[in-house]
Amino acid sequence: MTSSATSDVTSSEIIETDAGDARITWCKAKKARLVLAVSHGAGGGIEARDLQALAAVLPAHGVTVALVEQPWRVAGKKVAPAPKTLDVGWRGIWAAVAKPGLPVVSGGRSAGARVACRTATELGAAAVLALSFPLHPPGRPERSRADELLGSGVPTLVVQGGNDPFGKPAEFPEGDFELVEVPYGDHGFAVPKRAETGQDRALEIITGHVVEWTRTLG
């Protein structure tokens, strides 16, 4: 995942939170200027293709990546708890990701993106990275969660699959955030084999835009 020339050996630690034990897997840049703390969604873990791609690429660009596993996931449960409980877990890991003394970008995919947006201002996040933000439940556009995204209060980058059933890029409202489309991508950024944009290219779009965006943050 990491290169010895640009990052330290990957390590992990257990963090006690009021929602249970969370786990942080560190992919550290040798000369870090930012920390990206990023968590998973409600249906998977840090093995998600986008999270793994970011952890592999960003340390070479001065960004330490902290992959955060929520307590429910560490405990081996299959179903995520209520949003308020996810927020509790995220608050509990914040001191650990802020410990290096660097600006921290709060990030997540899907439900993790919602957590990052809801808590960014209170935790003092430098910015938010929202991967596959679930703008609404599939087939239920009237149940919009746009207020969470628009209320992040910090510079925010949304990376969204072009065919995400939780909200296609064109469905997003105008607002003070940047949005990058991953052509043909679904909610997990998987692309069909017949698509003009292959899977490797889809991941390059994600990592490339995130690298460029983090350069604007410090």
Backbone as JSON, one array per atom type, in Angstrom:
{
  "sequence": "MTSSATSDVTSSEIIETDAGDARITWCKAKKARLVLAVSHGAGGGIEARDLQALAAVLPAHGVTVALVEQPWRVAGKKVAPAPKTLDVGWRGIWAAVAKPGLPVVSGGRSAGARVACRTATELGAAAVLALSFPLHPPGRPERSRADELLGSGVPTLVVQGGNDPFGKPAEFPEGDFELVEVPYGDHGFAVPKRAETGQDRALEIITGHVVEWTRTLG",
  "N": [[0.82, -1.21, 0.0], [2.0, 1.23, 0.7], [4.87, 3.26, -0.03], [8.26, 2.9, 0.86], [9.85, 5.05, 0.46], [8.33, 7.26, 0.64], [6.54, 7.09, 2.74], [5.75, 5.99, 6.11], [5.85, 2.67, 7.55], [2.75, 1.0, 7.41], [0.55, 1.19, 10.16], [-1.57, 0.29, 12.96], [-4.06, 1.23, 15.41], [-6.04, 0.86, 18.36], [-8.76, 2.79, 19.42], [-10.43, 4.05, 22.16], [-13.82, 4.9, 22.37], [-16.91, 6.6, 23.18], [-18.78, 5.1, 21.94], [-17.79, 2.63, 21.76], [-14.9, 0.56, 20.9], [-12.87, 1.93, 18.4], [-10.94, 1.63, 15.35], [-7.89, 2.75, 14.0], [-6.12, 2.81, 11.05], [-3.02, 3.64, 10.01], [-1.47, 5.36, 7.34], [1.28, 6.77, 6.76], [2.7, 9.82, 5.63], [6.06, 10.73, 4.85], [6.9, 13.4, 5.02], [4.62, 15.0, 6.15], [1.92, 17.27, 5.55], [-0.71, 17.47, 5.9], [-3.44, 15.69, 7.46], [-5.58, 13.18, 6.4], [-8.41, 12.0, 7.63], [-10.43, 9.34, 7.24], [-13.43, 7.54, 6.79], [-15.51, 4.58, 6.5], [-18.54, 3.34, 4.85], [-21.99, 2.43, 5.61], [-22.29, -0.14, 4.83], [-19.94, -1.51, 4.51], [-16.32, -1.76, 4.87], [-13.0, -0.43, 5.5], [-11.79, -1.56, 3.39], [-12.82, -0.73, 1.02], [-12.63, 0.21, -2.42], [-12.06, 2.88, -3.15], [-11.14, 4.06, -0.77], [-8.86, 2.52, -0.25], [-7.34, 3.14, -2.51], [-6.84, 5.87, -2.13], [-5.34, 5.75, 0.24], [-3.09, 4.5, -0.72], [-2.01, 6.31, -2.53], [-1.96, 9.05, -1.59], [0.0, 9.52, 0.57], [2.47, 9.91, -0.72], [2.22, 12.45, -1.57], [2.38, 14.16, 0.54], [0.32, 13.8, 2.36], [-0.88, 12.33, 5.15], [-2.75, 9.43, 5.66], [-5.46, 8.41, 7.56], [-7.19, 5.67, 8.09], [-10.29, 5.0, 9.22], [-12.06, 2.8, 11.24], [-15.26, 2.37, 12.27], [-16.73, 1.84, 15.57], [-18.84, -0.11, 15.5], [-18.15, -1.66, 13.36], [-15.63, -2.65, 14.07], [-16.42, -4.24, 16.16], [-17.55, -6.32, 14.84], [-20.15, -6.29, 13.94], [-22.89, -6.4, 11.62], [-24.64, -4.47, 10.81], [-24.91, -0.99, 10.63], [-25.14, 1.45, 13.27], [-27.46, 4.02, 14.45], [-27.34, 7.36, 12.97], [-26.58, 9.31, 14.95], [-25.07, 7.79, 16.74], [-22.96, 7.03, 15.13], [-21.78, 9.51, 14.83], [-20.89, 9.93, 17.43], [-18.88, 7.98, 17.65], [-17.1, 9.0, 15.75], [-16.4, 11.49, 16.82], [-14.98, 10.51, 18.96], [-12.57, 9.53, 17.94], [-11.22, 11.71, 17.14], [-9.28, 13.21, 18.58], [-7.08, 11.56, 18.36], [-6.46, 11.56, 15.59], [-5.86, 14.19, 15.29], [-3.61, 14.47, 16.76], [-0.97, 14.5, 15.57], [-0.65, 17.21, 15.11], [-1.25, 18.54, 12.78], [-3.23, 20.13, 10.15], [-6.47, 18.7, 9.84], [-8.28, 16.87, 7.53], [-11.56, 15.98, 7.33], [-13.09, 13.05, 6.43], [-15.05, 10.68, 4.47], [-16.83, 7.85, 3.15], [-20.04, 7.49, 1.72], [-22.25, 6.8, 4.3], [-20.26, 7.55, 6.05], [-19.39, 9.92, 4.9], [-21.53, 11.59, 5.43], [-21.33, 11.74, 8.21], [-18.88, 13.09, 8.42], [-19.54, 15.58, 7.31], [-21.55, 16.47, 9.1], [-20.17, 16.87, 11.48], [-17.99, 18.5, 11.06], [-17.54, 21.31, 11.58], [-17.8, 21.54, 14.39], [-15.69, 19.94, 15.26], [-13.5, 21.18, 14.27], [-12.43, 20.68, 11.74], [-10.31, 20.98, 8.88], [-11.27, 20.76, 6.35], [-13.66, 18.97, 4.28], [-13.9, 15.78, 2.85], [-16.06, 14.21, 0.82], [-17.02, 11.22, -0.18], [-18.94, 9.52, -2.52], [-21.4, 10.7, -1.57], [-24.43, 10.15, 0.05], [-26.98, 11.4, -1.22], [-29.71, 10.97, -1.21], [-31.97, 8.27, -0.31], [-31.96, 5.38, -2.48], [-34.1, 5.81, -5.23], [-35.7, 7.57, -3.85], [-35.81, 10.54, -4.1], [-37.04, 12.67, -2.86], [-36.4, 12.58, -0.24], [-34.18, 14.19, 0.69], [-30.78, 14.72, 1.69], [-29.37, 16.98, 1.51], [-29.04, 19.16, 3.18], [-27.2, 18.43, 5.12], [-24.81, 18.24, 3.71], [-24.58, 20.85, 2.66], [-24.31, 22.19, 4.99], [-21.78, 21.82, 6.04], [-19.8, 23.73, 6.52], [-17.12, 24.13, 5.98], [-14.39, 24.07, 3.54], [-15.34, 21.86, 0.98], [-15.15, 18.83, -0.79], [-16.85, 16.89, -3.05], [-16.95, 13.67, -4.32], [-18.37, 11.86, -6.76], [-20.06, 9.08, -8.16], [-21.07, 8.71, -11.56], [-23.32, 7.16, -12.03], [-24.54, 6.8, -9.57], [-26.93, 5.47, -7.48], [-27.73, 6.66, -5.16], [-27.7, 9.3, -5.59], [-27.12, 11.09, -8.35], [-24.57, 13.09, -9.98], [-25.82, 15.3, -11.31], [-28.07, 15.72, -9.8], [-27.38, 17.09, -7.54], [-27.61, 19.99, -5.45], [-27.06, 23.53, -6.04], [-24.25, 24.96, -4.43], [-21.83, 25.75, -1.84], [-19.51, 24.04, -2.49], [-17.2, 21.75, -4.03], [-17.57, 19.56, -6.82], [-16.81, 16.46, -8.17], [-17.17, 14.31, -10.86], [-17.2, 10.83, -11.35], [-17.12, 9.12, -14.15], [-19.63, 6.82, -15.11], [-19.51, 5.48, -12.7], [-20.75, 3.57, -9.89], [-22.3, 3.46, -6.62], [-20.2, 2.45, -5.19], [-18.12, 3.19, -6.75], [-17.64, 1.36, -8.74], [-17.3, 0.45, -12.15], [-18.99, -0.43, -15.19], [-17.89, -3.18, -17.24], [-18.1, -2.66, -19.91], [-17.88, 0.04, -20.11], [-16.53, 3.19, -21.24], [-14.71, 4.4, -19.59], [-12.42, 2.73, -17.73], [-11.97, 0.57, -14.78], [-9.51, 1.06, -13.46], [-8.9, 3.6, -14.41], [-11.03, 5.03, -13.36], [-10.4, 5.04, -10.62], [-8.05, 6.48, -10.75], [-9.04, 8.98, -11.46], [-10.38, 9.68, -9.12], [-8.26, 9.71, -7.15], [-6.5, 11.51, -8.35], [-7.9, 13.97, -8.46], [-8.35, 14.37, -5.74], [-5.75, 14.62, -4.77], [-4.95, 17.03, -6.06], [-6.81, 18.8, -4.97], [-6.17, 18.71, -2.21], [-3.8, 20.05, -2.27], [-4.55, 22.66, -2.38], [-5.24, 23.19, 0.16], [-3.15, 23.4, 1.9]],
  "CA": [[0.0, 0.0, 0.0], [2.8, 2.42, 0.84], [6.25, 3.19, -0.48], [9.18, 3.25, 1.93], [10.49, 6.33, 0.15], [7.42, 8.38, 0.85], [5.65, 6.92, 3.89], [6.14, 5.03, 7.12], [5.15, 1.4, 7.48], [1.38, 1.1, 7.89], [0.33, 0.71, 11.52], [-2.95, 0.49, 13.41], [-4.25, 1.37, 16.85], [-7.41, 0.85, 18.85], [-9.11, 4.01, 20.14], [-11.66, 3.93, 22.92], [-14.79, 5.98, 22.21], [-18.14, 6.37, 23.93], [-19.6, 4.17, 21.17], [-17.04, 1.39, 21.67], [-13.55, 0.68, 20.37], [-12.66, 2.16, 16.98], [-9.59, 1.29, 14.93], [-7.29, 3.63, 12.99], [-4.98, 2.29, 10.29], [-2.26, 4.81, 9.56], [-0.58, 5.33, 6.18], [1.89, 8.06, 7.08], [3.64, 10.48, 4.74], [7.33, 11.06, 5.51], [6.86, 14.83, 5.32], [3.19, 15.29, 6.05], [1.41, 18.62, 5.76], [-2.13, 17.3, 6.23], [-3.95, 14.36, 7.76], [-6.92, 12.86, 5.93], [-9.08, 10.96, 8.41], [-11.52, 8.95, 6.35], [-14.12, 6.35, 7.27], [-16.28, 3.76, 5.57], [-19.98, 3.5, 4.84], [-22.8, 1.57, 6.48], [-22.35, -1.5, 4.31], [-18.61, -2.06, 4.24], [-15.25, -1.26, 5.71], [-11.92, 0.35, 4.89], [-11.3, -2.25, 2.18], [-13.44, -0.12, -0.16], [-11.62, 0.5, -3.44], [-11.65, 4.29, -3.15], [-10.34, 4.32, 0.42], [-7.57, 1.88, -0.43], [-6.6, 3.9, -3.52], [-6.36, 7.1, -1.5], [-4.29, 5.4, 1.19], [-1.89, 4.12, -1.47], [-1.48, 7.41, -3.34], [-1.8, 10.35, -0.94], [1.22, 9.75, 1.34], [3.55, 10.42, -1.59], [1.94, 13.86, -1.83], [2.41, 14.9, 1.79], [-0.92, 13.64, 3.13], [-1.02, 11.11, 5.94], [-4.12, 8.93, 5.62], [-5.91, 7.63, 8.71], [-8.39, 4.91, 7.75], [-10.99, 4.83, 10.51], [-13.13, 1.81, 11.33], [-16.21, 2.71, 13.33], [-16.85, 0.79, 16.58], [-19.73, -1.22, 15.12], [-17.41, -2.51, 12.42], [-14.6, -3.32, 14.86], [-17.11, -5.24, 16.98], [-18.01, -7.41, 13.99], [-21.57, -6.2, 13.63], [-23.16, -6.29, 10.19], [-25.53, -3.33, 10.55], [-24.46, 0.24, 11.27], [-26.1, 2.04, 14.2], [-28.08, 5.28, 14.05], [-26.38, 8.43, 12.67], [-26.05, 9.95, 16.16], [-24.06, 6.91, 17.3], [-21.8, 7.17, 14.25], [-21.15, 10.79, 15.17], [-20.19, 9.72, 18.7], [-17.66, 7.27, 17.34], [-16.19, 9.89, 15.02], [-15.86, 12.44, 17.8], [-14.06, 9.81, 19.84], [-11.26, 9.29, 17.32], [-10.68, 12.97, 16.61], [-8.05, 13.59, 19.28], [-5.99, 10.73, 17.84], [-6.06, 11.98, 14.24], [-5.34, 15.55, 15.42], [-2.41, 14.43, 17.59], [0.24, 14.93, 14.87], [-0.55, 18.66, 15.1], [-1.44, 19.02, 11.41], [-4.63, 20.3, 9.77], [-7.12, 17.42, 9.57], [-9.41, 16.82, 6.61], [-12.53, 14.98, 7.77], [-13.6, 12.42, 5.21], [-15.75, 9.41, 4.58], [-17.64, 7.47, 2.0], [-21.45, 7.2, 2.0], [-22.64, 7.24, 5.64], [-19.1, 8.24, 6.61], [-19.38, 11.28, 4.37], [-22.54, 12.34, 6.18], [-20.75, 12.01, 9.52], [-17.85, 14.12, 8.26], [-20.21, 16.87, 7.1], [-22.3, 16.88, 10.29], [-19.32, 17.16, 12.63], [-16.79, 19.21, 10.64], [-17.36, 22.6, 12.25], [-17.61, 21.36, 15.84], [-14.4, 19.31, 15.52], [-12.42, 22.01, 13.76], [-11.85, 20.11, 10.53], [-9.83, 21.95, 7.89], [-12.07, 20.58, 5.14], [-14.38, 17.7, 4.23], [-13.9, 14.99, 1.62], [-17.28, 13.4, 0.82], [-16.99, 10.22, -1.25], [-20.25, 8.88, -2.7], [-22.34, 11.26, -0.61], [-25.77, 9.6, -0.2], [-27.87, 12.55, -1.25], [-31.05, 10.48, -0.87], [-32.07, 6.83, -0.5], [-32.26, 5.03, -3.88], [-35.49, 5.92, -5.64], [-36.45, 8.47, -2.97], [-35.17, 11.86, -4.17], [-37.71, 13.63, -1.99], [-35.8, 12.47, 1.1], [-32.85, 14.75, 0.46], [-29.87, 15.01, 2.81], [-28.53, 18.09, 1.05], [-28.75, 20.1, 4.26], [-25.98, 18.0, 5.8], [-23.68, 18.62, 2.84], [-24.5, 22.31, 2.58], [-24.02, 22.72, 6.31], [-20.47, 21.39, 6.54], [-19.16, 24.92, 7.06], [-15.7, 24.17, 5.63], [-14.21, 23.66, 2.14], [-15.83, 20.5, 0.82], [-15.05, 18.2, -2.1], [-17.69, 15.71, -3.25], [-16.57, 12.81, -5.44], [-19.61, 11.12, -6.95], [-20.18, 8.26, -9.36], [-22.06, 9.2, -12.52], [-24.52, 6.34, -11.96], [-24.8, 6.5, -8.17], [-28.37, 5.5, -7.21], [-27.98, 7.5, -3.99], [-27.62, 10.69, -6.03], [-26.21, 11.35, -9.48], [-24.03, 14.46, -9.89], [-26.77, 16.32, -11.77], [-29.11, 15.92, -8.79], [-26.89, 17.87, -6.4], [-28.0, 21.4, -5.5], [-25.98, 24.52, -6.05], [-23.79, 25.19, -3.07], [-20.43, 26.11, -1.64], [-18.7, 22.83, -2.48], [-16.75, 21.29, -5.35], [-18.07, 18.24, -7.14], [-16.11, 15.75, -9.23], [-17.9, 13.13, -11.32], [-16.47, 9.65, -11.84], [-18.03, 8.6, -15.17], [-20.17, 5.45, -15.06], [-19.33, 4.86, -11.39], [-21.9, 3.38, -9.03], [-22.08, 3.98, -5.27], [-18.88, 2.0, -4.77], [-17.23, 3.58, -7.85], [-17.45, 0.3, -9.73], [-17.76, 0.83, -13.49], [-19.26, -1.61, -16.02], [-16.78, -3.58, -18.1], [-18.31, -2.08, -21.24], [-17.76, 1.5, -20.03], [-15.35, 3.8, -21.84], [-13.78, 4.6, -18.48], [-12.18, 1.48, -17.03], [-11.9, 0.66, -13.33], [-8.27, 1.71, -13.05], [-9.02, 5.02, -14.72], [-11.97, 5.62, -12.39], [-9.67, 5.29, -9.39], [-7.11, 7.57, -11.03], [-9.81, 10.22, -11.41], [-10.6, 9.98, -7.7], [-7.02, 10.09, -6.46], [-5.92, 12.7, -8.97], [-8.62, 15.17, -8.03], [-8.15, 14.58, -4.31], [-4.38, 15.15, -4.62], [-4.94, 18.44, -6.46], [-7.61, 19.55, -3.99], [-5.44, 18.85, -0.95], [-2.75, 21.05, -2.46], [-5.13, 23.98, -2.14], [-5.56, 23.31, 1.59], [-1.97, 23.66, 2.7]],
  "C": [[0.86, 1.25, 0.0], [4.21, 2.19, 0.38], [7.17, 3.65, 0.64], [9.85, 4.58, 1.7], [9.61, 7.51, 0.52], [6.56, 8.25, 2.1], [6.23, 5.91, 4.86], [5.38, 3.72, 6.9], [3.75, 1.58, 8.07], [1.25, 0.49, 9.28], [-1.12, 0.95, 11.9], [-2.99, 0.6, 14.92], [-5.73, 1.35, 17.17], [-7.63, 2.11, 19.69], [-10.43, 3.79, 20.87], [-12.55, 5.14, 22.68], [-16.03, 5.64, 23.04], [-19.1, 5.44, 23.2], [-18.93, 2.79, 21.08], [-15.66, 1.64, 21.08], [-13.55, 0.88, 18.86], [-11.22, 1.75, 16.64], [-9.13, 2.29, 13.86], [-6.11, 2.9, 12.36], [-4.28, 3.47, 9.65], [-1.41, 4.49, 8.33], [0.1, 6.7, 6.16], [2.86, 8.55, 6.0], [4.91, 10.81, 5.51], [7.37, 12.53, 5.92], [5.42, 15.31, 5.16], [2.88, 16.75, 6.3], [-0.07, 18.6, 6.14], [-2.36, 15.87, 6.71], [-5.34, 14.24, 7.15], [-7.44, 11.7, 6.77], [-10.34, 10.59, 7.66], [-12.1, 7.61, 6.8], [-15.0, 5.74, 6.19], [-17.77, 4.06, 5.64], [-20.68, 2.52, 5.77], [-22.81, 0.12, 6.03], [-21.01, -2.13, 4.04], [-17.58, -1.43, 5.13], [-14.19, -0.51, 4.93], [-11.29, -0.36, 3.71], [-11.92, -1.69, 0.91], [-12.39, 0.38, -1.13], [-11.15, 1.95, -3.42], [-10.79, 4.61, -1.94], [-8.95, 3.72, 0.28], [-6.72, 2.63, -1.46], [-6.03, 5.19, -2.93], [-5.22, 6.83, -0.53], [-3.0, 5.04, 0.49], [-1.21, 5.31, -2.13], [-1.13, 8.66, -2.53], [-0.52, 10.54, -0.13], [2.39, 10.28, 0.53], [3.39, 11.89, -1.89], [1.8, 14.66, -0.53], [1.16, 14.81, 2.63], [-0.9, 12.29, 3.83], [-2.49, 10.7, 5.93], [-4.39, 8.07, 6.85], [-7.23, 6.96, 8.33], [-9.08, 4.51, 9.04], [-12.1, 3.81, 10.37], [-14.0, 2.14, 12.53], [-16.37, 1.55, 14.31], [-17.75, -0.38, 16.18], [-19.02, -2.19, 14.19], [-16.32, -3.31, 13.16], [-15.21, -4.45, 15.69], [-17.66, -6.4, 16.17], [-19.48, -7.4, 13.67], [-21.77, -5.94, 12.14], [-23.99, -5.07, 9.82], [-25.03, -2.12, 11.32], [-25.54, 0.77, 12.21], [-26.68, 3.35, 13.64], [-27.02, 6.35, 13.81], [-25.78, 9.08, 13.91], [-24.94, 9.11, 16.79], [-22.8, 6.94, 16.44], [-21.04, 8.45, 14.56], [-20.35, 10.67, 16.47], [-18.87, 9.01, 18.47], [-16.63, 8.15, 16.67], [-15.58, 10.94, 15.95], [-14.78, 11.79, 18.66], [-12.68, 9.58, 19.26], [-10.54, 10.59, 16.98], [-9.37, 13.38, 17.28], [-6.86, 12.82, 18.74], [-5.53, 11.19, 16.46], [-5.51, 13.41, 14.25], [-3.99, 15.58, 16.16], [-1.14, 14.83, 16.86], [0.41, 16.45, 14.79], [-0.69, 19.29, 13.72], [-2.92, 19.3, 11.16], [-5.23, 18.94, 9.41], [-8.3, 17.61, 8.62], [-10.31, 15.68, 7.08], [-13.19, 14.37, 6.55], [-14.33, 11.13, 5.48], [-16.45, 9.1, 3.28], [-19.05, 7.11, 2.49], [-21.85, 7.7, 3.39], [-21.49, 7.96, 6.34], [-18.96, 9.66, 6.13], [-20.39, 12.15, 5.1], [-22.0, 12.71, 7.56], [-19.74, 13.15, 9.43], [-18.48, 15.5, 8.09], [-20.88, 17.36, 8.38], [-21.39, 17.4, 11.4], [-18.14, 18.07, 12.31], [-16.53, 20.49, 11.43], [-17.05, 22.41, 13.73], [-16.23, 20.79, 16.15], [-13.22, 20.13, 15.02], [-11.71, 21.43, 12.56], [-11.42, 21.22, 9.58], [-10.68, 21.92, 6.63], [-12.78, 19.25, 5.25], [-14.21, 17.07, 2.85], [-15.08, 14.02, 1.7], [-17.27, 12.48, -0.41], [-18.34, 9.53, -1.33], [-21.26, 9.38, -1.67], [-23.74, 10.76, -0.93], [-26.82, 10.71, -0.13], [-29.31, 12.19, -0.88], [-31.03, 8.95, -0.96], [-32.4, 6.51, -1.96], [-33.76, 5.09, -4.18], [-36.33, 6.85, -4.8], [-35.83, 9.87, -2.97], [-35.81, 12.9, -3.27], [-37.14, 13.61, -0.57], [-34.34, 12.95, 1.03], [-32.08, 14.98, 1.76], [-28.94, 16.16, 2.46], [-28.17, 19.04, 2.18], [-27.48, 19.72, 5.0], [-24.75, 18.43, 5.0], [-23.5, 20.13, 2.84], [-24.13, 22.94, 3.91], [-22.66, 22.36, 6.86], [-19.68, 22.55, 7.12], [-17.68, 25.05, 6.77], [-15.56, 23.82, 4.16], [-14.53, 22.17, 1.97], [-15.68, 20.04, -0.62], [-15.93, 16.96, -2.09], [-17.18, 14.96, -4.47], [-17.7, 11.8, -5.61], [-19.6, 10.32, -8.25], [-21.29, 8.77, -10.26], [-23.35, 8.42, -12.5], [-24.86, 5.95, -10.52], [-26.3, 6.57, -7.88], [-28.74, 6.32, -5.98], [-27.89, 9.0, -4.33], [-26.62, 10.86, -7.15], [-25.72, 12.79, -9.39], [-25.02, 15.55, -10.27], [-27.87, 16.61, -10.75], [-28.67, 16.83, -7.65], [-27.28, 19.34, -6.55], [-26.79, 22.29, -5.7], [-25.54, 24.76, -4.62], [-22.31, 25.47, -3.02], [-19.59, 24.84, -1.44], [-18.27, 22.52, -3.91], [-17.28, 19.88, -5.58], [-17.32, 17.68, -8.34], [-16.92, 14.51, -9.59], [-16.93, 12.04, -11.77], [-17.39, 8.97, -12.85], [-18.36, 7.13, -14.98], [-20.11, 4.82, -13.67], [-20.64, 4.69, -10.63], [-21.56, 3.88, -7.62], [-20.73, 3.56, -4.69], [-17.8, 2.33, -5.78], [-16.85, 2.41, -8.75], [-18.0, 0.78, -11.06], [-17.99, -0.43, -14.31], [-18.07, -1.92, -16.93], [-16.89, -2.95, -19.49], [-18.08, -0.57, -21.28], [-16.47, 1.99, -20.68], [-14.28, 4.06, -20.8], [-13.63, 3.31, -17.71], [-12.05, 1.69, -15.53], [-10.64, 1.36, -12.84], [-8.33, 3.21, -13.28], [-9.97, 5.72, -13.75], [-11.25, 5.95, -11.08], [-8.64, 6.41, -9.57], [-7.81, 8.93, -11.0], [-10.02, 10.64, -9.96], [-9.33, 10.49, -7.05], [-6.42, 11.35, -7.03], [-6.59, 13.98, -8.51], [-8.41, 15.44, -6.54], [-6.74, 15.13, -4.05], [-4.35, 16.64, -4.94], [-5.71, 19.3, -5.46], [-6.86, 19.74, -2.7], [-4.31, 19.85, -1.07], [-3.26, 22.47, -2.22], [-5.37, 24.24, -0.65], [-4.35, 23.61, 2.46], [-0.84, 22.72, 2.36]]
}
